Amino acid sequence: MKLTVKDMTCNHCVAKIQKALLVSGIQSKIDLADKSVTILKDSDVEAAKAAIKNAGYTLS
C-alpha cells in the first residue's frame, strides 16, 4: 500500500521515517520525489501509519 507523507521534504526526513519503520519491523520503499512510502505487507499498514505519525510526520 502506498502512503503519502506531505511533509517529507529531504533525505533527513526519509532517514527518520525509514528508521521508525525499521524499528517497528516494517519493510518499505520510500520515494522522496513523490513523497510516498510504499508498505510491502498489507498487514503492516496500520502500524506503519502509527510509526510515521510518531516520527512527527503527517499522512495525507
Steps between C-alpha positions, in 0.01 A plus 500: 500500500625846410480778760565868430702698754444861396760648736787268399728753333861379521727201542507557877122451501539181297759364744286586803192330354703200383649456847158524666365233267801269540484522880138386469604213272324645196652464154439790264619690196523877535491741205584860587414626151130423536500506883383140524562206728405161358433238765594155372261297719134606523485370857756767602306803371341610830826454691682695227254789525554512876880485464502783245275717718713427808807609301330839463366484145154549354325254270270638235 
